[in-house]
């Protein structure tokens, strides 16, 4: 059971470079999320999606874009990386909350912007 | 707007002692509440969740939490901690709506004193 898989696991970028983080889930979940985790700030929601073809802004969306072209994939893009985007990024997925289920998390992507 | 507050940034308890981690939430409707644990360098693992019914919920690893609507709290407890419980603990709140999303608190780091 793969669950939620994030690629890559580590990445170093130079300021101004772009990159895409890939999240894939094999649980047929409707909802997918991207969070960033910074020391002392917990997990902050960047963007989320409630279904294929839909996306919405979370708490800290600036500097990021997302796409959900396929139900199983949720992509997070950084068009022009900045040192402030150095963080650990987590993807998660869940079924409808009302069905009594929680979010399942990937193992994280550690991104350093120099 | 949903919000979650974990007032304790860092707690140290002796092995074998009891533990209570505090969590307060703000949400207009009935919330769905979660506790997650994160070991160093790892993703997040669900400890327990509350959706409805019995306000005292049991989780994995001997943890329990009690939902108190009047106090807007969902505190996590364990009667006797083990050294392996050292980790970071996150409280989270979700909602069932067309814009469903899960919001996390800033986390409480738990250290265990031998």
Contacts between the chains, C-beta under 8 A, distances in Angstrom:
chain1	res1	chain2	res2	distance
A	31	B	100	6.3
A	31	B	101	8.0
A	33	B	101	7.0
A	33	B	102	6.7
A	35	B	104	7.3
A	40	B	9	7.0
A	40	B	106	6.5
A	41	B	106	5.8
A	42	B	6	7.7
A	42	B	90	6.1
A	42	B	104	4.9
A	42	B	105	5.6
A	42	B	106	3.8
A	42	B	107	4.6
A	43	B	44	7.8
A	43	B	90	6.7
A	43	B	104	4.1
A	43	B	107	8.0
A	44	B	104	7.6
A	45	B	101	6.0
A	45	B	102	7.5
A	45	B	103	6.5
A	45	B	104	7.8
A	48	B	101	5.2
A	50	B	98	7.0
A	50	B	99	7.1
A	50	B	100	6.4
A	56	B	99	6.5
A	56	B	101	7.7
A	58	B	101	6.6
A	59	B	103	7.5
A	90	B	43	6.6
A	90	B	44	7.1
A	92	B	44	7.9
A	92	B	102	7.5
A	94	B	102	7.2
A	96	B	96	6.9
A	96	B	100	7.3
A	97	B	32	5.5
A	97	B	94	4.8
A	97	B	95	6.6
A	97	B	96	4.6
A	97	B	100	5.1
A	97	B	102	7.8
A	98	B	96	3.6
A	100	B	49	8.0
A	100	B	51	5.0
A	102	B	34	5.6
A	102	B	46	5.0
A	102	B	49	5.2
A	103	B	34	7.7
A	103	B	92	7.8
A	103	B	94	7.8
A	103	B	102	5.3
A	104	B	46	8.0
A	105	B	36	7.9
A	105	B	43	4.4
A	105	B	44	4.4
A	105	B	45	8.0
A	106	B	43	6.1
A	107	B	42	7.1
A	107	B	43	4.6
A	108	B	42	8.0
A	108	B	43	5.7
